[in-house]
Amino acid sequence: MLSVDESKRQAAERSMAYVQDGMRVGLGTGSTAKHVLELLGNASRRV
């Protein structure tokens, strides 16, 4: 069974499938946003 934080990380990873180059991404202030920001940062370094 996944921890709450691991579940949030998975949700963030799945949401990245919808992000395309040039998009504006709206983030909330919840704890899942932290994971999305990390993933977006890593994705931008690969470009």
C-alpha positions in Angstrom: 0.0 0.0 0.0 1.3 3.4 -0.9 1.8 6.2 1.6 -0.2 9.4 1.1 2.9 11.2 -0.2 3.6 8.4 -2.7 0.0 8.6 -3.9 0.3 12.3 -4.4 3.6 11.8 -6.3 1.9 9.3 -8.6 -1.0 11.7 -9.2 1.5 14.4 -10.1 3.3 12.1 -12.5 0.1 11.2 -14.2 -0.9 14.8 -14.6 2.4 15.5 -16.5 1.0 13.4 -19.4 -1.3 16.3 -20.1 1.4 19.0 -20.1 2.6 20.2 -23.4 5.4 22.6 -24.4 4.2 26.2 -24.2 1.2 25.5 -22.0 0.4 27.6 -19.0 -0.1 25.3 -16.0 -2.3 26.4 -13.1 -1.2 25.0 -9.8 -3.0 25.0 -6.5 -1.4 25.4 -3.2 -1.7 21.9 -2.0 1.0 19.4 -1.2 0.7 17.7 -4.6 1.8 20.9 -6.3 5.2 20.4 -4.8 5.6 17.2 -6.7 4.3 18.8 -9.9 6.8 21.6 -9.6 9.7 19.1 -9.2 8.6 17.2 -12.2 8.2 20.3 -14.3 11.6 21.5 -13.3 13.1 18.2 -14.3 11.3 18.2 -17.6 12.5 21.7 -18.5 16.1 20.6 -17.9 15.7 17.8 -20.5 14.7 20.2 -23.2 
